[in-house]
């Protein structure tokens, strides 16, 4: 062996293991510290402890993050910061998908901001995780039967929820079955189904649905008695007061309708809808009606939604003067005039001023982006009706084609609109929407 040659280097396994272990430990410490700093200072979540991050308790970390995000979502919703609320609700559900409270609250938010489809998807995803959760079931059915997707409600009740419906010891699920049947097939079918569930007659929470069946069956006095008895329990649902007042007005009981809305105003003193209902039941243009409108604007005029709500009523009732005034007032106070313009066009159409209504909608169309999924369908719906009223069959067909394009991602909504135009006897719209439903390749899920 050459005297200058070095002996072969021996690898010290223990030293290598120590160095490797130390390196891994340093990486681990760096990872934990970075994660802790990011969660506590980047995401500003002080609920997460260093131990949770160090021990990789990610489920606990995500649940704690969801709690804070849910609180942020509530605060943003109350502050009417809708984009921030949407992001916080979405993150809360994603971080804790088993949190039923967060999921249900997020669904209510989606409905409130005009995104019922998102709410339905969110609740159905929750039922994939908790198939027998009654809160998820009832909230989903409530949204479906409120948003006109009754076919989907019956599909669920007779399919996914069939076991719970058959074994139901209360009247909750049967009530939704009767309601969906009433909305689709009418009072006769609902009345027959009601006989199957005698418990509904004794259940206070079923009373509004029972009353509706009675009303639409022609037994109007009994219907009003049932609903009035229900409301004596100081219910927190204003919509029932509005329904009773509507029935009383239709029955020529103007003083009773006024008493009902005044009770609602006393029950919900800081809410806009009861005051709108009171204005609605008063004789239009009477001194008391004018005082009610003035008092409403004085009390709620600083809230942007107050003008929109009053304009919606004016459009529905055909009060052209009020709708025009609110449209002019809104121009100086609101950035978005779409709803006010549509309310004004509705009021004109109610008074058969179809040409003027068409002009208002044409101005609105010029200010609406083609991809506006919120305003676009509402605009097209009105354009179809106005075109049909003017005898413009080609125009009605073209607007129906544009409406089907705007709704192409939601076959359930296409079917709802098809049924509506069938009731209005606008065949051009029915044909276009039927064609669009066929192209979707799926039966409508409402």
Secondary structure, DSSP 4 states (H G I P E B T S, - for coil): --TTPPPPPPP-HHHHHHHHHHHHHHHHHHHHHHHHHIIIIIS--TT--HHHHHTT-HHHHHHHHHHHHHHHHHHHHHTT-HHHHHHHHHHHHHH-TT-HHHHHHHHHHHHHTT-HHHHHHHHHHHHHH-TT-HHHHHHHHHHHHHTT-HHHHHHHHHTTTHHHHHT-SSSHHHHHHHHHHHHHH-HHHHHHHHTT-THHHH-GGGHHHHHHHHHHTT-HHHHHHHHHHHHTT--S-HHHHHHHHHHHHHTT-HHHHHHHHHHHHHHTTT-HHHHHHHHHHSPTTSHHHHHHHHHHHHHHTTSHHHHHHHHHHHHHHT-HHHHHHHHHHHHHH-S--HHHHHHHHHHHHHTT-HHHHHHHHHHHHHTS-TT-TTHHHHHHHHHHHHHHHTT-HHHHHHHHHHHHHHTTT-HHHHHHHHHHHHHTT-HHHHHHHHHHHHHTTS----
